[in-house]
Amino acid sequence: MNRIRRHLSSYRYSVRGIVFAFRYENNMLIHLAAAIAVVVVNALLHVNPTEWLITLILIALAWMAEIFNTAIEKLADRVTKEQDELIGKAKDLASGAVLVICFFAVICASIIYLPYILKL
């Protein structure tokens, strides 16, 4: 029983991290607005279940990438606030990962939504 209680209490830290990301990271609010827009468009266009799954997975991947990016930035800032070439590269790589998933999410959205829009 103690193991289960410990396991369940560990979710508190995960939720705290998610709340932190949405509360203090402006980019997460942009991702949230985009996610809301995607859900609304999906509902309005009556996309099929597979397309719903694809868009929800892409939303989750974008949020996950942004949270990892934030974690790397916070950790790097803890190491040093001074200009450091390797830390700068690490931050750029993490930021690039966010851009990659968002770029491909836009491509997937175009592929999914274009046929629906052309029918209108």
C-alpha positions in Angstrom: 0.0 0.0 0.0 2.8 2.4 0.8 4.3 1.8 -2.6 1.1 2.7 -4.3 0.7 5.8 -2.2 4.3 6.9 -3.0 3.7 6.3 -6.7 0.5 8.3 -6.7 2.1 11.2 -4.8 4.8 11.3 -7.4 2.2 12.6 -9.9 2.0 15.8 -7.9 5.5 16.7 -9.1 4.5 16.0 -12.7 1.4 18.1 -12.5 3.4 20.9 -10.8 5.8 20.9 -13.8 2.9 21.1 -16.2 1.3 24.0 -14.3 4.7 25.7 -14.1 5.1 25.5 -17.9 1.7 26.9 -18.6 1.9 29.6 -16.0 5.4 31.0 -16.6 6.2 30.1 -20.2 4.7 32.4 -22.8 5.3 29.9 -25.6 3.1 27.3 -23.8 0.2 29.8 -24.0 0.8 30.1 -27.7 0.8 26.2 -27.9 -2.4 26.2 -25.8 -4.1 28.7 -28.1 -3.1 26.6 -31.1 -4.3 23.4 -29.5 -7.7 25.0 -28.8 -7.9 26.2 -32.4 -7.1 22.7 -33.7 -9.8 21.2 -31.5 -12.3 23.7 -32.6 -11.4 23.2 -36.3 -11.6 19.5 -35.9 -15.0 19.7 -34.4 -16.3 22.2 -37.0 -14.9 20.1 -39.9 -16.1 16.8 -38.4 -12.7 15.2 -39.0 -12.6 11.4 -38.7 -11.2 9.6 -35.6 -7.8 8.9 -37.2 -7.3 12.6 -38.0 -8.4 13.4 -34.4 -5.8 11.1 -33.1 -3.1 12.5 -35.3 -3.8 16.1 -34.3 -4.0 15.2 -30.6 -0.7 13.4 -30.8 0.9 16.4 -32.5 -0.5 18.7 -29.8 1.0 16.4 -27.1 4.4 16.2 -28.9 4.6 20.0 -29.3 3.7 20.5 -25.6 6.2 17.8 -24.6 9.0 19.4 -26.7 8.3 22.8 -25.2 8.4 21.4 -21.7 11.7 19.7 -22.4 13.0 22.9 -23.9 12.0 24.8 -20.8 13.6 22.2 -18.6 16.9 22.4 -20.5 16.9 26.2 -20.4 16.2 26.2 -16.6 18.9 23.7 -16.0 21.4 25.5 -18.2 20.6 28.8 -16.5 21.3 27.1 -13.1 24.7 26.0 -14.4 25.7 29.5 -15.5 24.1 32.8 -16.6 27.3 33.7 -18.5 27.6 33.2 -22.2 28.8 29.6 -22.8 29.1 28.1 -26.2 28.0 24.6 -25.3 25.1 25.8 -23.2 24.0 28.0 -26.1 24.2 25.1 -28.5 22.1 22.9 -26.1 19.5 25.6 -25.8 19.4 26.1 -29.5 19.0 22.4 -30.1 16.1 22.1 -27.6 14.5 25.1 -29.2 15.0 23.6 -32.7 13.2 20.5 -31.5 10.2 22.5 -30.7 10.4 24.2 -34.1 10.7 20.9 -35.9 7.6 19.3 -34.3 5.6 22.6 -34.9 6.7 22.7 -38.5 5.6 19.1 -39.2 2.4 19.7 -37.2 1.5 22.6 -39.7 2.3 20.3 -42.6 0.1 17.5 -41.2 -2.7 20.0 -40.4 -2.5 21.2 -44.0 -2.8 17.6 -45.3 -5.7 16.9 -43.0 -7.7 20.2 -43.4 -7.2 21.0 -47.1 -9.6 18.3 -48.4 -12.2 19.5 -45.9 -11.7 23.1 -46.9 -11.9 22.3 -50.6 -15.2 20.6 -50.1 -16.7 23.8 -48.7 
